[in-house]
Amino acid sequence: MKFFDELKARGVIDALSHEEELEKKFNEGGMSFYCGYDPTAKSLQLGNLFTIVTCMRFQKAGHKPYMLVGGATGMIGDPSGKSEERNLLDMDTLNENIEAIKNQLAQFVSFEGGENSAVLVNNADWWSGLGFLEFLRTIGKRFRVNEMLNKDSVKSRIESDAGISLTEFSYQVLQAYDYVTLNKKHDVSLQIGGSDQWGNMTAGTDLTRKMNQNQVYCMTMPLVTDQNGNKFGKSAGNAVFLSASMTSPYKMYQFLLNQDDAIVDALLKYYTFLTLEEIAELKSKTEAEPHLRLAQKALAENVTKLVHGQEGLDSALRATKFFFGEKIENVSDADVASIFEDTPSVELSSELLNDGSVIEMLSETPLFKSKKEVRRAVDQKGIYINNIAIEGADQTLSKSDLASETALVLRKGKKNYCVVKFI
């Protein structure tokens, strides 16, 4: 299958500025293209990963990626898809975010790939040297306010109670000039991004034609949403970050594993490098035996491995097994906090680890209301430490009972957990 046809078949293409021309160029290879990421957080998230994977596909097809980190546009904030003004970041935070995102992008696209090696660029490099009056004379005069007002990202905000500031109103001008600069300096002729960027991107193609007298193109991808229609994005409050310190591999795995049957086929096409035939087979098997969730497992495993490597996937699979009764051991405090994030917890004195009474420990947890209730549950063999049943009421505690540096995990019955942290 030709590259353009595969993108179509995967549903990656939402809109194209010049479809017939781009079909030929996509299949031939050799285009220089760019995709931008504003450093509004210390990590990119799962919504961004769709565009990153698409950049990987383009690079594998022989195209050259320019990965733009918006050191300048990140200071402004894109109003696209936002119902109110962003909070502006201070420079120290912005610079920290820029460095973190640069490192993340290097995990995915190849910066040592020969002729089509990826190139990292920062739009602060050209915006920081441009004065306000020069900006108005050379760039501002080429924009018509009536056209800017008609952009969806602006129109929706003007009609809202929040309105839009001059700062965010100017965002499309900044992004448009990014395209002008990349086209002039690096012969970039394609911009890709989410469908909410269409107005900003077409502003860039228009400005490039006016300033450089060059024809350039843009392609948008569908916005990725969950089964409830919520955008995969940090501003939507359901962010799954690519940084393991912000979202553990286990949490990412579980998020993907729990996606609805109705959308998992599309997510496999967007996020994985499984062939269309393999995805079709997974879809068929999942429809035949939905309880096995084979498509969801394939999605969770492929994406978690892509982001966190085999080690991260192994830790996620291992953590998942804890809820099926596997002994909980050799994990870190951070792992316990992440895996049992929604579980009640209690802090107790570390003195209990010196032959302290199990009954005493259990009575201090929210799992029980009295020592009498504790003894009855222990006698019935219904209490577990790290998924190992407590033998009897006379059992004592030691440091060997810890699952991590300072914590153990209690289970009452099949589903009632409590984390005990010793201080």
C-alpha positions as CSV (number, residue, x, y, z in Angstrom):
1,M,0.0,0.0,0.0
2,K,1.3,3.5,-0.9
3,F,2.0,5.8,2.0
4,F,-0.9,8.2,1.2
5,D,-3.3,5.3,1.0
6,E,-2.2,3.9,4.3
7,L,-2.7,7.3,6.1
8,K,-6.2,7.4,4.6
9,A,-6.9,3.8,5.6
10,R,-5.7,4.5,9.1
11,G,-7.9,7.6,9.4
12,V,-4.9,9.7,10.1
13,I,-5.9,12.4,7.6
14,D,-8.7,14.8,8.7
15,A,-8.1,17.6,6.2
16,L,-5.6,18.5,3.4
17,S,-5.0,21.9,1.8
18,H,-4.2,20.4,-1.6
19,E,-5.1,16.7,-1.7
20,E,-4.1,15.8,-5.3
21,E,-0.7,17.5,-5.0
22,L,0.0,16.0,-1.5
23,E,-1.0,12.5,-2.5
24,K,1.9,12.5,-5.0
25,K,4.3,14.2,-2.7
26,F,3.5,11.9,0.2
27,N,4.2,8.8,-1.9
28,E,7.4,10.2,-3.4
29,G,9.0,11.0,-0.1
30,G,11.6,13.8,0.4
31,M,9.3,16.5,1.8
32,S,10.5,18.6,4.8
33,F,7.6,19.0,7.2
34,Y,7.1,20.3,10.7
35,C,4.9,19.8,13.7
36,G,4.9,22.1,16.7
37,Y,4.6,21.5,20.5
38,D,4.1,24.3,23.0
39,P,5.9,23.7,26.3
40,T,2.9,24.4,28.5
41,A,3.8,21.4,30.8
42,K,6.9,19.4,31.7
43,S,5.7,16.5,29.6
44,L,3.8,15.9,26.4
45,Q,0.7,13.7,26.8
46,L,-1.2,11.0,25.0
47,G,-3.0,13.4,22.7
48,N,0.4,14.7,21.5
49,L,1.6,11.2,20.9
50,F,-0.7,10.8,18.0
51,T,1.0,13.6,16.1
52,I,4.4,12.2,17.2
53,V,3.6,8.8,15.9
54,T,2.4,10.4,12.6
55,C,5.8,12.2,12.4
56,M,7.4,8.8,12.8
57,R,5.4,7.4,10.0
58,F,6.4,10.3,7.7
59,Q,10.0,9.9,8.6
60,K,9.8,6.1,7.9
61,A,8.3,7.0,4.5
62,G,11.3,9.2,3.6
63,H,10.2,12.6,4.7
64,K,12.3,14.9,7.0
65,P,10.8,16.1,10.3
66,Y,11.3,19.5,11.9
67,M,10.2,19.2,15.5
68,L,9.3,22.6,16.7
69,V,9.3,23.4,20.4
70,G,7.4,26.7,20.9
71,G,9.6,28.7,23.2
72,A,8.0,31.9,21.9
73,T,4.4,30.7,21.2
74,G,4.5,28.9,24.6
75,M,4.8,32.3,26.2
76,I,1.5,33.3,24.6
77,G,-0.8,30.3,24.6
78,D,-2.9,29.0,21.8
79,P,-6.6,29.8,22.2
80,S,-7.7,26.9,19.9
81,G,-10.2,24.7,21.7
82,K,-9.9,26.7,24.9
83,S,-12.9,28.4,26.6
84,E,-10.9,30.8,28.6
85,E,-7.5,32.5,28.8
86,R,-4.4,30.4,29.6
87,N,-2.3,31.2,32.7
88,L,1.0,32.5,31.4
89,L,4.1,30.6,32.6
90,D,7.2,32.3,34.1
91,M,10.4,32.0,32.1
92,D,12.1,29.5,34.5
93,T,9.2,27.1,34.2
94,L,9.0,27.6,30.5
95,N,12.7,26.8,30.0
96,E,12.4,23.7,32.2
97,N,9.5,22.5,30.1
98,I,11.3,23.2,26.9
99,E,14.3,21.0,27.9
100,A,12.0,18.2,29.1
101,I,10.0,18.2,25.8
102,K,13.2,18.2,23.7
103,N,14.3,15.1,25.5
104,Q,11.0,13.4,25.0
105,L,10.8,14.0,21.3
106,A,14.2,12.4,20.9
107,Q,12.7,9.2,22.2
108,F,10.5,8.8,19.1
109,V,11.8,10.4,15.9
110,S,15.4,9.7,14.8
111,F,17.8,12.6,14.9
112,E,20.5,10.4,13.3
113,G,18.6,9.1,10.4
114,G,20.8,10.2,7.5
115,E,19.3,12.5,4.9
116,N,15.9,12.7,6.6
117,S,17.2,13.0,10.1
118,A,14.9,15.0,12.3
119,V,15.8,18.5,13.3
120,L,14.8,20.2,16.5
121,V,14.0,23.9,16.3
122,N,12.8,26.5,18.8
123,N,10.7,29.5,17.5
124,A,12.2,31.7,20.3
125,D,15.3,31.7,18.1
126,W,13.7,34.0,15.5
127,W,11.1,35.7,17.6
128,S,13.4,37.0,20.3
129,G,15.3,39.2,17.9
130,L,12.2,40.8,16.2
131,G,11.2,44.2,17.5
132,F,7.5,45.2,17.9
133,L,7.6,47.9,15.2
134,E,9.4,45.6,12.8
135,F,6.8,42.9,13.5
136,L,3.9,45.3,12.7
137,R,5.6,46.5,9.5
138,T,6.8,43.2,8.0
139,I,4.2,40.8,9.3
140,G,1.2,42.5,10.8
141,K,0.4,44.5,7.7
142,R,-0.1,41.2,5.8
143,F,-3.0,40.1,8.0
144,R,-6.6,41.3,7.7
145,V,-8.4,41.5,11.0
146,N,-11.7,40.4,9.4
147,E,-10.1,37.2,8.2
148,M,-8.5,36.6,11.6
149,L,-11.9,37.1,13.3
150,N,-13.4,34.4,11.1
151,K,-11.0,31.7,12.4
152,D,-12.9,29.2,14.5
153,S,-10.5,29.4,17.4
154,V,-11.1,33.2,17.6
155,K,-14.8,33.3,16.7
156,S,-15.8,30.9,19.5
157,R,-13.9,32.9,22.1
158,I,-15.3,36.2,21.0
159,E,-18.8,34.9,21.3
160,S,-18.1,33.5,24.8
161,D,-18.3,35.4,28.1
162,A,-14.5,35.0,28.6
163,G,-13.7,36.8,25.3
164,I,-10.2,36.8,24.0
165,S,-7.2,39.0,24.8
166,L,-4.9,40.7,22.2
167,T,-2.2,38.2,23.4
168,E,-4.1,35.1,22.4
169,F,-5.6,36.8,19.4
170,S,-2.1,37.3,18.1
171,Y,-1.2,33.6,18.4
172,Q,-2.1,32.7,14.8
173,V,0.2,35.4,13.6
174,L,3.1,34.0,15.5
175,Q,2.4,30.4,14.3
176,A,2.0,31.6,10.7
177,Y,5.4,33.3,10.8
178,D,7.0,30.1,12.1
179,Y,6.0,28.5,8.8
180,V,7.4,31.5,6.8
181,T,10.8,31.1,8.7
182,L,11.0,27.3,8.4
183,N,10.1,27.5,4.7
184,K,12.7,30.1,4.0
185,K,15.5,28.6,6.1
186,H,14.9,24.9,5.7
187,D,12.6,24.5,2.7
188,V,9.8,23.1,4.9
189,S,6.7,22.8,2.8
190,L,4.2,20.9,5.0
191,Q,2.8,21.5,8.4
192,I,0.9,18.8,10.3
193,G,-1.2,19.1,13.5
194,G,-4.5,18.5,15.1
195,S,-7.8,19.5,13.5
196,D,-8.2,22.4,15.9
197,Q,-5.1,23.9,14.3
198,W,-6.6,24.3,10.8
199,G,-7.2,28.1,11.1
200,N,-3.6,28.7,12.4
201,M,-2.2,26.4,9.7
202,T,-4.0,28.0,6.8
203,A,-2.9,31.4,8.1
204,G,0.7,30.0,7.8
205,T,0.2,28.8,4.2
206,D,-1.2,32.2,3.2
207,L,1.5,34.2,4.9
208,T,4.3,32.0,3.4
209,R,2.8,32.5,-0.1
210,K,2.7,36.3,0.4
211,M,6.2,36.6,2.0
212,N,8.2,33.9,0.3
213,Q,6.2,33.4,-2.9
214,N,6.2,29.7,-2.2
215,Q,3.3,27.2,-2.3
216,V,3.2,25.3,1.0
217,Y,0.7,22.8,2.4
218,C,-0.9,21.6,5.6
219,M,-2.5,18.5,6.9
220,T,-4.6,18.0,10.0
221,M,-5.4,14.9,12.0
222,P,-8.5,14.1,14.0
223,L,-8.6,15.1,17.6
224,V,-8.3,11.9,19.7
225,T,-11.1,11.5,22.2
226,D,-12.1,8.8,24.7
227,Q,-15.4,6.9,24.7
228,N,-17.1,9.9,26.3
229,G,-15.9,12.3,23.7
230,N,-13.4,13.9,26.0
231,K,-10.2,15.1,24.3
232,F,-7.0,13.3,25.2
233,G,-5.3,16.4,26.6
234,K,-4.0,18.0,29.8
235,S,-6.5,20.9,29.7
236,A,-9.4,18.4,29.6
237,G,-8.4,17.1,33.0
238,N,-7.8,13.5,31.9
239,A,-4.2,13.7,30.8
240,V,-2.0,10.7,30.5
241,F,1.5,12.1,30.3
242,L,4.4,10.5,28.5
243,S,6.7,11.1,31.5
244,A,6.8,8.2,33.9
245,S,7.2,10.5,36.8
246,M,3.8,12.2,36.0
247,T,1.9,9.1,34.7
248,S,3.3,5.7,35.6
249,P,3.5,3.0,32.9
250,Y,0.9,1.1,34.9
251,K,-1.5,4.0,34.8
252,M,-1.0,4.5,31.0
253,Y,-1.5,0.7,30.4
254,Q,-4.7,0.7,32.4
255,F,-6.0,3.8,30.7
256,L,-5.6,2.2,27.3
257,L,-6.8,-1.2,28.4
258,N,-10.1,0.4,29.5
259,Q,-10.9,2.0,26.2
260,D,-14.3,1.2,24.8
261,D,-14.7,-1.4,22.0
262,A,-16.2,1.4,19.8
263,I,-13.0,3.4,19.6
264,V,-10.2,0.8,20.1
265,D,-10.0,0.0,16.4
266,A,-9.3,3.7,15.6
267,L,-6.8,4.0,18.4
268,L,-4.9,1.0,17.1
269,K,-4.7,2.6,13.7
270,Y,-3.6,5.9,15.1
271,Y,-1.1,4.9,17.7
272,T,0.5,1.6,16.7
273,F,2.6,0.2,13.9
274,L,0.6,-3.0,13.6
275,T,-0.4,-3.6,10.1
276,L,-4.0,-2.9,9.0
277,E,-4.4,-6.7,8.5
278,E,-3.3,-7.3,12.1
279,I,-5.7,-4.7,13.4
280,A,-8.6,-6.1,11.4
281,E,-7.9,-9.5,12.9
282,L,-7.8,-8.1,16.4
283,K,-11.1,-6.3,15.7
284,S,-12.7,-9.5,14.5
285,K,-11.5,-11.5,17.5
286,T,-12.6,-8.8,20.0
287,E,-16.1,-8.7,18.4
288,A,-16.3,-12.5,18.8
289,E,-15.0,-12.6,22.3
290,P,-15.3,-9.1,23.8
291,H,-14.5,-10.3,27.4
292,L,-11.0,-11.1,26.4
293,R,-10.3,-7.5,25.3
294,L,-7.6,-8.6,22.9
295,A,-7.7,-5.3,20.9
296,Q,-7.4,-3.3,24.1
297,K,-4.5,-5.4,25.4
298,A,-2.7,-5.0,22.1
299,L,-3.2,-1.2,22.2
300,A,-2.0,-1.0,25.8
301,E,1.0,-3.2,25.3
302,N,2.2,-1.5,22.0
303,V,1.7,2.1,23.2
304,T,3.2,1.5,26.7
305,K,6.2,-0.2,25.1
306,L,6.6,2.6,22.6
307,V,6.7,5.2,25.4
308,H,8.3,3.4,28.3
309,G,10.3,0.6,26.6
310,Q,10.1,-3.1,27.4
311,E,11.0,-2.5,31.1
312,G,8.1,-0.1,31.5
313,L,5.7,-2.5,29.9
314,D,7.0,-5.3,32.1
315,S,6.4,-3.3,35.2
316,A,2.9,-2.4,34.0
317,L,2.0,-6.0,33.3
318,R,3.4,-7.0,36.7
319,A,1.5,-4.4,38.5
320,T,-1.7,-5.5,36.7
321,K,-1.1,-9.1,38.0
322,F,-1.1,-7.8,41.6
323,F,-4.9,-7.3,41.3
324,F,-5.2,-11.0,40.3
325,G,-3.5,-12.2,43.4
326,E,0.2,-12.3,42.5
327,K,2.5,-11.6,45.5
328,I,3.3,-7.9,45.8
329,E,7.1,-7.6,46.3
330,N,10.2,-5.8,45.1
331,V,8.4,-2.6,44.1
332,S,9.2,1.0,45.0
333,D,7.2,3.4,47.2
334,A,6.5,5.4,44.0
335,D,5.1,2.2,42.4
336,V,2.9,1.5,45.3
337,A,1.6,5.1,45.3
338,S,0.8,4.9,41.6
339,I,-0.7,1.4,41.5
340,F,-2.8,2.0,44.6
341,E,-3.5,5.6,44.0
342,D,-7.2,5.3,44.7
343,T,-6.8,3.0,47.7
344,P,-7.2,4.1,51.3
345,S,-3.9,4.5,53.1
346,V,-2.6,4.9,56.7
347,E,0.7,5.8,58.3
348,L,1.9,3.8,61.3
349,S,5.0,3.7,63.4
350,S,7.9,1.7,62.0
351,E,8.3,0.2,65.5
352,L,5.5,-2.2,64.5
353,L,8.0,-3.9,62.2
354,N,9.9,-5.1,65.2
355,D,7.6,-8.1,66.0
356,G,4.6,-5.9,66.3
357,S,1.1,-7.5,66.3
358,V,-0.6,-8.0,63.0
359,I,-3.9,-7.6,64.9
360,E,-2.7,-4.2,66.2
361,M,-1.8,-3.0,62.7
362,L,-5.0,-4.1,61.2
363,S,-7.1,-2.4,63.8
364,E,-5.5,0.9,62.9
365,T,-6.6,0.7,59.3
366,P,-9.9,1.9,57.8
367,L,-10.6,-1.7,56.8
368,F,-11.9,-2.5,60.3
369,K,-13.9,-0.9,63.0
370,S,-12.7,-3.0,66.0
371,K,-10.2,-5.6,67.0
372,K,-13.0,-8.1,67.3
373,E,-13.9,-7.6,63.6
374,V,-10.1,-8.0,62.8
375,R,-9.8,-11.3,64.7
376,R,-13.0,-12.7,63.1
377,A,-11.6,-11.8,59.6
378,V,-8.2,-13.3,60.3
379,D,-9.7,-16.5,61.7
380,Q,-11.7,-16.8,58.4
381,K,-8.5,-16.5,56.4
382,G,-9.8,-13.4,54.6
383,I,-7.0,-11.0,55.2
384,Y,-3.8,-10.7,53.1
385,I,-0.5,-8.9,53.4
386,N,0.9,-8.3,49.9
387,N,-1.6,-10.9,48.6
388,I,-0.3,-13.6,51.0
389,A,-2.9,-14.8,53.5
390,I,-2.3,-14.0,57.2
391,E,-1.9,-17.4,59.0
392,G,-3.3,-16.5,62.4
393,A,-4.0,-13.9,65.1
394,D,-0.6,-14.4,66.7
395,Q,1.4,-13.5,63.5
396,T,3.9,-10.7,64.0
397,L,5.4,-8.1,61.6
398,S,9.0,-7.6,60.4
399,K,10.7,-5.7,57.7
400,S,10.4,-8.7,55.4
401,D,6.7,-7.9,55.2
402,L,7.4,-4.7,53.3
403,A,6.5,-4.7,49.6
404,S,8.5,-1.5,49.0
405,E,11.0,0.6,50.9
406,T,8.4,1.6,53.6
407,A,5.0,0.2,52.6
408,L,2.9,-3.0,52.5
409,V,-0.5,-3.6,51.0
410,L,-3.4,-5.1,52.9
411,R,-6.3,-6.8,51.2
412,K,-9.6,-7.7,52.9
413,G,-11.6,-10.2,50.8
414,K,-11.2,-9.9,47.1
415,K,-11.3,-6.2,46.4
416,N,-10.8,-4.1,49.6
417,Y,-7.3,-2.7,49.7
418,C,-5.4,-0.5,52.1
419,V,-1.8,0.7,51.9
420,V,0.1,0.9,55.2
421,K,3.2,3.2,55.2
422,F,5.6,2.9,58.1
423,I,7.3,6.1,59.3
